[in-house]
Amino acid sequence: MPECRECTYFRKAKPPDPLAGWRVLSSKIFELRTKWEKHLDERAMWEQQRFEASLPFDFEPLAYAYCGKFSKPHDTQPSYSLCAQLNPDNNCSSFQPKASAKGTS
């Protein structure tokens, strides 16, 4: 049975890290990192509420993977089709395996 993570259309946003590159260990950096992590947790809860209410995702989700084939991020009305909604039984008819990283010999 194909899994979304192994599909060429699988997309998962990686939120930007506003503190990337900061190597200083100070109380201020720790406080800022804590606030950022709290923001990401709140965002994930908000996305979960939208998912459970079957509301559309017209923004790139951070907590959910989405399908690159069925999502339309560049339209005038963007939409993101979540893998969990499109493929709840893990049996997607549009599954395309990712190209192997290893060369064939």
C-alpha positions as CSV (number, residue, x, y, z in Angstrom):
1,M,0.0,0.0,0.0
2,P,1.6,3.3,-1.0
3,E,2.3,5.9,1.7
4,C,2.1,9.6,1.1
5,R,5.5,10.2,2.5
6,E,7.0,8.1,-0.3
7,C,5.1,10.0,-3.0
8,T,6.6,12.6,-5.3
9,Y,3.6,14.9,-4.6
10,F,4.1,14.8,-0.8
11,R,4.7,18.3,0.6
12,K,5.3,19.3,4.2
13,A,6.1,23.0,5.0
14,K,9.1,23.7,7.2
15,P,8.4,26.8,9.2
16,P,11.2,29.4,9.0
17,D,13.3,29.6,12.1
18,P,13.6,33.3,13.0
19,L,16.5,32.5,15.3
20,A,18.5,30.4,12.9
21,G,22.2,31.3,13.1
22,W,22.0,32.6,16.6
23,R,24.5,30.8,18.6
24,V,24.4,33.0,21.7
25,L,23.0,31.3,24.7
26,S,21.3,34.1,26.6
27,S,18.1,34.4,28.5
28,K,16.7,36.7,25.8
29,I,17.4,34.1,23.0
30,F,15.9,31.4,25.2
31,E,12.8,33.6,25.8
32,L,12.4,34.3,22.1
33,R,12.8,30.6,21.2
34,T,10.2,29.7,23.8
35,K,7.8,32.3,22.3
36,W,8.4,31.0,18.8
37,E,7.7,27.4,19.9
38,K,4.5,28.5,21.6
39,H,3.4,30.3,18.4
40,L,4.0,27.1,16.4
41,D,2.1,25.1,19.0
42,E,-0.8,27.5,18.8
43,R,-0.7,27.4,15.0
44,A,-0.8,23.6,15.0
45,M,-3.9,23.7,17.3
46,W,-5.6,26.2,15.1
47,E,-4.9,24.1,12.0
48,Q,-6.2,21.0,13.8
49,Q,-9.4,22.8,14.5
50,R,-9.8,23.7,10.8
51,F,-9.0,20.1,9.8
52,E,-11.5,18.6,12.2
53,A,-14.2,21.1,11.1
54,S,-13.4,20.3,7.4
55,L,-12.7,23.9,6.7
56,P,-10.6,24.7,3.6
57,F,-6.9,25.5,3.9
58,D,-6.3,28.6,1.8
59,F,-2.8,29.0,3.3
60,E,0.1,26.6,3.5
61,P,-0.3,24.3,6.5
62,L,2.6,23.9,8.8
63,A,1.2,21.0,10.9
64,Y,-0.2,18.9,8.0
65,A,1.3,17.4,4.9
66,Y,-0.4,18.3,1.7
67,C,-0.6,16.9,-1.9
68,G,1.4,18.9,-4.5
69,K,-0.8,17.4,-7.3
70,F,-4.2,18.6,-6.0
71,S,-3.1,21.8,-4.2
72,K,-3.2,25.1,-5.9
73,P,-0.9,27.4,-4.0
74,H,-0.5,29.9,-6.8
75,D,-4.1,30.5,-7.8
76,T,-5.9,33.7,-7.0
77,Q,-7.7,31.7,-4.4
78,P,-5.0,29.3,-3.1
79,S,-6.1,25.9,-1.7
80,Y,-4.1,23.1,-0.1
81,S,-5.4,19.5,-0.3
82,L,-4.3,17.7,2.9
83,C,-2.9,14.2,2.5
84,A,-5.0,13.1,5.6
85,Q,-8.2,14.1,3.8
86,L,-7.3,12.9,0.3
87,N,-5.8,9.6,1.3
88,P,-7.3,8.4,4.7
89,D,-7.0,4.8,3.7
90,N,-3.4,5.1,2.5
91,N,-4.4,3.8,-1.0
92,C,-4.1,6.8,-3.3
93,S,-4.7,6.2,-7.0
94,S,-2.5,9.2,-7.9
95,F,0.5,7.8,-5.9
96,Q,3.8,8.3,-7.8
97,P,6.9,6.9,-6.0
98,K,9.8,9.3,-5.4
99,A,12.8,8.7,-7.7
100,S,15.3,6.6,-5.9
101,A,18.3,8.6,-4.6
102,K,20.6,5.7,-5.6
103,G,21.6,5.2,-9.2
104,T,20.7,2.0,-10.9
105,S,23.6,-0.4,-11.7
